[in-house]
Amino acid sequence: MAETHSDQLLSEVAALPQLPGVYRYFDAAGAVLYVGKARNLKRRVANYFQKNHGGTRIGHMISKIARMETTVVRSEAEALLLENNLIKTLKPRYNILFRDDKSYPYLKIASHTFPRLAYYRGSVDRKHRYFGPYPSAWAVKESIQLLQKVFKLRTCEDTVYSNRTRPCLLYQIKRCSGPCVGYITPEEYAQDVANAEAFLMGETQAVLTQLEARMMSHAEKLEFEQAAELRNQMSALSRVLHQQSVEIASDKDVDILAVKVQGGKACVNLAMVRGGRHLGDRAYFPVHVEDATQIQHGERDTDGDDEPPMSDAVEVQVLEAFIAQHYIDVPVPATLVLSELVSRELIEAVSQQAGTRVTAVFQPREQRRHWLEMACKNAALQLARLLAEEGSQQARTRALVDALELAPDDLDNFRVECFDISHTAGEATQASCVVFEHHAMQNREYRRYNIEGITPGDDYAAMRQVLHRRYGKLAEAMAQETDAPPAGDAAGAGTDARPGTRGARMPELVLVDGGKGQVSMAREVFSELGLPLSLIVGVEKGEGRKVGLEELVFADGREKVYLGRDSAALMLVAQIRDEAHRFAITGMRAKRAKIRVGGSQLEDIPGIGPKRRARLLQRFGGIRGVAAASVEDIASVEGIAFDLAEEIYRALH
C-alpha cells in the first residue's frame, strides 16, 4: 500500500508525534475522505500505511489518500469533540454523518415588566429565559396553551401590548390576566411567571403548594375574590396534571435514544422529556453508515496496544456518532437513557463540553424502561418506513430507466435535471433547474437563473439562455478530455466536470417542460455545445392538457412515447416536472414582488420625503395599507397633492 503514496505524505506520517489528536485524509481533488481521532497519532496513522488492507473498504479509502492534515490536542476528550466538529463541518465520505436538521424550537419567556410567552427558534441569549429544546413546534405551542390556561400569561407582541386601551379576546376567554390595561399588578404577574417557570422545570407539586398557601392567606384576610382566582388556578393546574398523568414522571429533563440498523440503513429515535413531561420524539437517519462502519472495523486492525478497544456493533457506532455530533449544538440534559452501551470516554467528553455532569443509563427500570421500549419501537417503525419508501423510489427510477431504454452504470447515481421557464406577461422571467438523484429530489442543488436580454415572453430564447449557462462550461471541460483516456461512456454522460464547473456533472437525462418547440431549442443548444442529443426529453402536455396524458418527446428523432396514466415512470417524470414548475413559480413571484414593491417603496418615489412618508404610514398603518388605498384616499393625507397621490398609486401597483 505504501508504494501508492507520495514520499512527502509518507515522510509526514513518519514525523507525527506520539500524542493525542485528530487526523484528516484528503483525495487528489481536495475532498475530505475521513476524519479520525487517536490517543497516539503516530501509531494510529502509521498503521494505515504500513499494512495491506486488500480490497476492503478501508483499503479502497487508503488508496485515495493524497494529503493529510493533523491537529494535536491535550486529551482524548478534546480529540473526540474536535473530531465530530470537523465531521459536521467537512462532511467526509467515510464517516457516519447526521445531516444538520433545522434548529430545535424553544419556549421563550421574554424579558419585560410583564414577560410574554413566545415560540422561538434560533440562537439563545441571556436576556430572556428559554425552556427546551422541544422536539417539534407542536410541543412548544401545546405548552404555551397549557400555561395560558393555568397562569394566564400574555402572548401578544410588545407593539400590540403597548398600544392597547382595552383587554383583548384572550382576556375574555380567561387565557390572559390583562396586564396591558392594568388588571393585574406587576408583583402578581411576576408570581405567575415564577410559577410557570417552576411548572416548566417539573416542580408541579411545589407550585400547587405555593398556590394553596396564597389562597389560604387571602381567605384569612377575607379577600375572597383573590382566593377564588387562586382556587381556579389550582383547579386548572390539577386538570392539566391529570390529563398529562401518563406522561409525568419523577425525572426532570431526560433524552431517550434508541437505535435500529437494518439493510445498510440506520435510524436513531430521540425522545425528549422536559420538566417531567414526555414531549414527543424525532427520528434521525445518518448517511455513509455502511462505508463508515467498515472503516471503523478496519481501524481495529490499526490500533496500537495503547488504543482503547473499538466496538464491533454497528448500533453502538451509530449511537456514539449521534451523541457526539448532536450535542455539539444542542443542550444536553442531565440524563441520557440509551438502547446501547456507549463508551465512558464519550459521556465524559459530552459532560466536559456541557460543563455539567451527564449520566448515561443503559438497561433502565420502571418508567425509563417504558420510555426506552417506546423509543425502540418508534425507531424500528421509522426505519421500516424509510426502507419501504426507498424501495418504492428505486422501483420508480428503474421504471423510468427501462421505459427510456437507458443503461446507467449506477442506478443509485442516475441523475435527472429538469428545466422550466416562468414569467408573468414577460415580467420577471426566471428559469428553474431542479435535480433528481439518489432516487430523490436534491433541493440543495436546485438553481434559479434570471433571464435577461430577450424579448419579453419568448420562452424559447429563455430556454436557450439557461441551457447555455448550465452546460456551457461542462461542455468545454468535456471537450478538453478528448485527448485524455476516456473516463465514462462515449456520450460523456455522468462525466465529472473539470475546475471551473464547481463539481457539477452531466446528467443522464435532461427534461424540459414543453413539447416540440422547447425540445428543438434544446437540440440546437446541445448541437452547438457538442453534447449528446439522446439526453434531451421534452414533457409535452396531452390532449386537453390533462394530467396523466403527457407524452415524452425526444431530441434525437425517436417517436413520441406515451407511458400510460398509471405508469411509475410517468409518475416520476410528473413529480420532477411539477417540482421544476413550483420552483420556477416561487422564484418568479418573489422577483416580481421585489420589482413591484421592493423597488417602489415610498422613499423611492420623487416628492416623498420623511415627513410625508411618516404621515402616509401613520394614516394607513403601513406600506400594505398605502398600497390598498385609492388615489382619493391617498390625496386626503396632509401634504399629498392629487398628482402626487396618483404617482404613489402607480408606483405601488
N, C-alpha and C positions, 0 to 999 in steps of 0.2 A: 504493500500500500504506500510505503514511504516514497518509492520512486516516482509516483504520480504527482508529487507536490514539489513546489519550488524549494531551492536551497534556503532562500530567505525565510520562508514560512517555517521550515524545519529548524533553522537556527533560532527563530523567535520562540519556538516550543522548547528548545533545549535551554534557553535562557530564563524561563519562567521561574519565579520564586516558589518556595515551598510554604506558601501562605494561603489563607482562605481568600476566595474571590469568585468572580463571575467571568465567564468567557462567552464570546460571540463568534460564530462562524459565518463567513460570507462567501457567496459564489463569485464567479468571474464578472457577473453583471452588477455586483454590489448588493444583491438581495440577501437579506439575512436568512440563514438556514436554521440556526439553532442557538438558543441561549441556555446555558447551564451554569450550575454552581458547584463549587468543590471546597472541601476542607483543605485540600492540598492541591493547588493549581497545577504545579509541575507534574505530579504523579498522575492526576486525572487526565490532563490534556495530552501528555506524552503517550499514554497508553492507547489513545485513539489512533495515533500514527504508527505505533510500533507493532500492533497486532493485525493479523489478516482477518477481516470480518467477512470475506467472501461476498456472495450475492445477497446478503441480508440488507434490510432497510438501513441499518446503521452503516454498513459498507457502502451502500449507494450514496448516502449523505456525505460520508467522508471523502468519497471520490470527487465530490463537487466543491470541496473547500478550497478557496483560492486565497483567502485572507482571514486573519483572526484579530480580535481585539480582546483585551482582558482588563479587569479592574480589580485591584486588591482592596479588601475590606478588613475590618478589625475582627469580625466574628462570623460564625455560621448564620446567626440571625440576620445580620446585615446583608450577608450574601443572599439569603432567601428572599428578603424584601426587595433588594435590588434586582434579582433575577426576575421576579414577577412584575415589577415595574417595567422592566425592559420588554418582557413578553407582551404586556398590554400595549406598549408604545410601538414596538417594532413588528409585532405580529409574525413571528418566524414560521417557516413552513413545517418544521418538525417538532413543534411544541404544542401541547394541549392548550387551546386558546378559547376563552369565553369572550364572545363579542361584547363590546360595550353596549349596555342597554341604556335606554333613556333614564335620566336620573329619577331616583325614588321621590315620591311626594311626601310632604310633611304637613302636620297641622301646626300652624303658627299662631301664637298669641302675641299680637303686635304691641310694641311699646307705646303707651298712651296713658293719659289720666284715666280714661275708660278704655282699656285694651279691647281689641276686636279679635274674633276668631277668623282665621282665613286658611284656605287651601294654598299650599305653597310648593313650588318645585324649583330647585336651583341651589346655589351655594348659600350656606347659612352664615350669619354673623352674630356677634354677641349682643347686638342692640335689642333683639327680640328673643322670645322663648320659642323653641321648636320641640315638637314631640314626634317621634317616629324613628326611622323611616317606616312608611306603610307600604304594603305590597301592591296597592292599587289606589287609584283615585277614589274608587267607590268606598274603600275602607276609611279614607280621610273624611269624605263627605258624610258618611254614616255617623262617624264620631262627632262631627260638628253638629249634626241634628240632635244627637243624644245630649250634648252639652247645652244646646239651645233649650231643649225641653226641661232640663233639670235646673240649670244655673242661669238661663236667660241672658247670656252674653250677646253683645251685638255682633253682627257680621257685616254691617254696611261700611262702605269706603269712607275715609276721613272727610273727603269733599262733600259727600252726601250728609254725613253726620253733622258737620259744622253748619250746614245751611237749612236744617230742619226747624220748623216752628211748631209742629205738632207730631205726635207719635205716628209711626207707620203701621202697616198691617201686621207686622211681626209682633208688635206690642199688643194689638187687639187679639191675636190668637195665642197670647201668652208664650211667645218664643223670645221675647226681649223685655228687659226691665225699663226701657225708655230713658236711658241716660242722656240722650240728645235733648230732651226737654226738661231735665231735672227731676224726673220721677224717682230717682234713687241717688243717694249721696255717694261721693267718691269712696268713703270708708266702707259702705255696704257693698258697693260694686267690687272693691278690692278684695273683700272677703269671699265673694262669689268666684272671683278669678282664682284665688288661692285654693278654694275647694275644687274647682275644675282641674287645676294642675295636679292636685293630690289624687283626684279620680283617674286622671290620665296615667299617673305613676303607679296605679294599682292600690292606693291607700283608701279603699272604699269604706272600710269599717271605721277608720278614723274620721272620715268625712261625715258619716252618719252620726257618730258620737258627738262630733262638734256641733252639728246642726241641732241635735236633740238638746244639748246644753244651752244653746242660744234660744231655742223655742221655750224651754222652761224658764229661762231668765226673763223673757218678755212676758210670759204668763204671770209670773210672780209680781211684775210691775203693772199688771192689768193692761198690758199693751197687746190686746187680743188680736188686733188686725195683723200686727207684725208676727205674732206667734202663729197665726193661721197661714201666713205666707211661708214660713219655715216648715210648718207641718205639710203643706202641699209640696214643697220642695223635697222633703224626705220621702213622701209617697211616690213622687215621680222617680226619684233615685232608686227606691226599692223595686218599683216596677221594671226599671231598666235592668237592675241586677237579677231579677227573677227571669226576665227574658233572655239574659245572657248567661244563665246559670250553667249551661252545658260548656260554655267556653271559659268560665272563670276558674282560675287555679291559684295556688299559693305563689307560683313563680311570678316575678315582675316582668322582666324582659328576657326572652329566650328565642333563639333561632334553631329551628329543627331542619336538619339537612339529610336528605335521603338520595342515594344514587342508584341508578339502574343502567346496566350496559347490555346491549343486545345487537347483533347484526352489524358490528363495527360502529354503532352509534351509542351515544350516552345521553342521559338526562339527569340533571341534578334538580331536585324539587326543594325549594326553600319555603318553609312555613314560618310565619312570624307571630310571636306572642309579645304584646306590648301592654304594660300595665295590667298583666294578668289575663288579658283578653286575646283569644286566638283571632287574628285579623285576616287570615287567608294565606294563600301561598302563590308562588310563581315558579314556573319551570324554565330551566336554562339548558341549552343544547350546545355543547362545545364542538369545535371543529378540530381536525387533524388528530382525532383520537387514535386511530389505528396506527398511523405513522409514529406518533409521539410515544405511544406505549411500547412499540417495538424498539424504538431508540433507547428508551429507558431500560428495557430488558437487556439490550446490548451494553448499556453502561455498566451493568453489574459486573460484566467481564473486565471492564477497565478500572474498576475500583481498586485502590490500594488497600493495604491492611488497615490503614488508619481511617478509611472512609466508613461511614455508618451504613448498615445494610439497607438495601432498597427493596421496596415491596414488589412482589410478583403480581399482586391483584390489580387488575385494571381499574376496578371500582375505587380502590384506595388512591391510585394515582390521579384519577379524575377528581375525586373529592378533595384531595390535597391541593390540586391546581385551582379548584374553585375557591377554596378558603383563602389561599394566598393571593389570588387576583381580586376577588370580590371585596374583601375588607381593606383594600388599599384606599378606596374612595368612600366606603360606606361605614358608618359607626358600627362597631362590633358590640353585641350585648355581653353581659357577664357570663352567660351560659350558652354553650353550643351542644345540642343533642344530635348525635351523629349515628348514621347507619353503619359506618365502617370505622375501624380503629386507625386513626391517623398518627403521625409521628409526634412525639413530645416536643421536638425542636420546632415544628411548625406552630404549635399552640403558643410556645414561649415567644416566638418571633411576632406573632399577631398581638400577644399581650404587650410586648415591648413597644410595638408601633402604636397601639391604642393608649398606652400609658396607664392601663388598668389591668387587673388580674382577670384573665379569661379561663373558664373551666370547660373542658370538653367531657361530655358524658357519653359513654358507649354502653349499650345494653341497659337502658334506663328502666325504671319501675313506675308503676301506678300511672298517673296522668301523663307523664312524659312518655311512657311506653305507648299509650294510646295515640298520642300526637305523632310519634315516630311511625307507628304502623300506618296511620292515615297518610303521612308524607310518602312512605314507601309505596303504598297503593297508588297514590297520585302520580309518582314518578313512573311507575310501570304503565299506567294508563296513558300518560303523555307521550312516552316513548313509543308505545304501540300505535298511537295516532300518527306520530311523525313517520314511522316506518310504513304505515299504510298509505299516507299521503305521498311519500317519496316513491313508493311502488307505483301508485297511480300516475305520478308525474313522469316517471321513467317510461311507463306504458304509452303516455301521450307523445313523448318525444320519439319513441320508437315508431309509433303510428305515423307521425309526420315524416320521418326519415324514409320509411317504407313507401308511403304514398308518393313521395317526390323522387323515389328511386335513387336516394343518396347513399353513400357508403363512407360515413365519417370514421376516422381511425379510433376515436374515443367518444362513445355516446354521451358520457358524462360531461365532456367539454364541447359538445355540439353547441355552436353559438349562432344566434339569430339577431340581426339588427333590423329594426323597423322604423320607417320614416313617415312623418305626416306633416302637412302644412296647414296652418290655421291663421285666419285673419278675419276682420270684420270690414267688409266692403273695401278691402285693400289696406285698412289701417292696422298698424301694429303687427305686421306679418312676422310669424315665427315658425321655424321648423323644429320638430322634435325628433330625437333619436332615442329609442329605448332598446335595452339589451336583454336577451333571454339566454341564459347559460346555466349549466349545472341543474337543469330541469326546473328553473325558477327565474322570475324576473329579477334582474340585478339593478335595483334602483340607484345604487351608488354610482353606476356607470351611465346613467341617463345624461343626456346633454340637450341643451336648447341652443338654437342658432338664430340670432337676429338677422333677418333678411333685408338687405338694403340695396339700392341702386337698380331696382327692377320696376316695371310698370305695375302700379297697384292692382292686385287681384290676379296677377299672372302666376298661377300655381306651378306651371311647367318651368318657368325661369327660376322660381324659388327652389324647386326640386333640383335643378341643375346646380345651383349655387351650393346647396347644402351637401350634395354628393361630392362635389369637387373639394369642398372644405374638409369633409370627413375622410375621404380616401386618397386625396392628392399626395400627401406625404408618405402614406403607406405604399402607394404605387411606386413612388421614387425609390423607397427603401427596397422594395421587392425587385425593381429593375437593377439595382446595384448588386444584387445577389446572383445575377445570371452567370457571372464568371466564377462564382464560388460553388462548392459542391451543393447539390440540392438538399434543402432541409425539410421539404414536405413533398406533397404531390405535385404533378405537373402544373396544376392550376394555381398553385400557390395558396390555396385556401388554408387558413389556420397558421400561416407563417408568422412568426414573431417579427415585430417591427424593429427597425434599427433606431439608433439615437435620433431624437427629434420627433418621434411619434408617440412618446410618453408610454411606451409599453403596450400600446394597442396592437391588435392583430386583425387580420381579415376574418370576417365571419364565414361560416359555411353557407349561410343563407341571408340574403338581403331582401326584406319585404318592403314594398312601397304601397301606401294606401291609395289605390287608384287602378284604373284599367289600362287599355292600350296606350293612351296618351302619356301617362306617367311612366309606364314601362319603356316606351320608345325613348323618352328623355333620359331615363336611367341607362338604357342601352348605349346611347350616344356618349354619355359621360364615361362609362366603363370602356368603351372602344377607344376613346381619347387617352384614357389612363393606362390602357393595356391590361385591363383586368378581365377575368373570365366572365362571359355573359351568362353562363349557367347558374351563377349565384343569384341572379335577379328574378324575383317573383312578385307579380302585382296581385293585390287582393281587390277584385272587381265586384261591385255590388250586383246582386242577382236581380231577377225580374221584380219590379216594384220596390227595389231596394230593401227587400225583406231579409231579416236576419236568418241565417241558415241556408240561404240560396246563393252565397258568394261563390265565385269561380276564381281559380288561380290562372293568371296569365304569365307566360314565360317569355323572357327576352331572347332566348336562343332559338326561337322558332317552333318549339313544341306546341301541340294543340292545347287548348284550354282544358283544365281539369275541374270537374265538379266532385267534391269529396263526399257529399251526402250530408243531410241535416244532422244526423246522429253520429257523424264521424268524429273520433277522438282527435284526429289530425286537424279537422276543421275547428273544433273547439279550441285547440291550442293556437291556431292561426288567428282566430277571432279574439282570443284573450290578448295576444300580443298586439294586434291591430288596434283594439279598443284602448289598451294602455297607452299606445302612442298617441291616439286621438285625445285621451284625457290629459296627458302630459302637455300636449300642444295647446289645448284649450285653456288650461290653467295658466300657462305662461303667457298666452296672448291676452287673456283678461287682465292679468297683473300689469302687463306692459301698457295696455290700453288705459287702465285706471291711472297709471302713473302719468301718462300723457295728458289725460283729461283733467285729473285732479292735482297730482303731484307737481305738474309743470305749470299749473294755473292757480296756485294759491293766491290769496288776496294780496300778499305783499308783492307779487309779480305783476299785478295789474297797474298800469300807469294811472296816477292820480289817487292811489290808495296809500296813505301814509299810516303811521302808527295809531293816530287818533281815530281816523275813520275806520281802520281795521278793528280797533277795540270796540267802537260803537256797534259795528255790524255783528261781531261775535257776541257781544253782550245782548243785543236785541234778539238775535235768532238762536242763541245757545250753542254756537259752534259752526264750523265750516259746513257741516251737513245741513244745518238749518238754513244757512245762507243759500246753499245750492237748491234747497227745496222751495225757497221763497220766489214770488213773482216779481216782475220788474217794478210793479206799482208798490209792492211791499218794501222792496229794497230802497226805492226812491223816497219812501216816507221816513227814512232814517235821517237824522240831523246831519247836514253837510254833504248829502249824496244827491246830486242833481239827476234828472231823469236820463240824460245822455250817459252819465257815468253808471247809473243803475243798469242800463241796457248793456254796457260794456262788461259789467260784473256778471250779469246773467249769461252772456255769450261765453265768457271765459270758463264758467263752471258747468257748461252744458256741451 
